[in-house]
Amino acid sequence: MTHRSHEIPQDDLRNLVRVVSACTLGLWAFAAGLLIGVFLFS
């Protein structure tokens, strides 16, 4: 088993992309909900 510290494993990269995209989607959903709430209740 060769140890390569300078290369990121593909699984870790996929997990990172998944986490980042989930966080981005969550932030967009939160912002959209906030805007809708402000427009509805102002």
N, C-alpha and C positions, 0 to 999 in steps of 0.2 A: 504494500500500500504506500503510494508516494504522497508526501505531504507538500502541497503547494500553497503557501501562505499569501502569495500575491494575486491568486486567482479566486474570484468569488464563485462558490458552487452555484449551479443553475437553480437549485431548489431555494437557496437563500435569496437569490435575486428575484425569483417569482414571488416568494413570500413578501419581500420588501415592496415589490410593485403592488401586490394585492393590498397590503396595509396602507400604502400611500394613497391608492385610488379610493379605498374605503373611507379614509380620513377626509379626502377631498370631497367625495360625494356627501359625507356627513356634514361638512362645513357648508357646502352649497345648499343642502336641504335646510339646515339651520337658518342660513341667511334668507332663503326664500320664505320660510315660515315666519321669520321675524318681520320681513317686509310686508307680507300679507296681513299679519297681525296688526302692524302699525297702520296700514291703510284701512283695515276694517274697523278698528277700535278708536281711531282718532276723530 
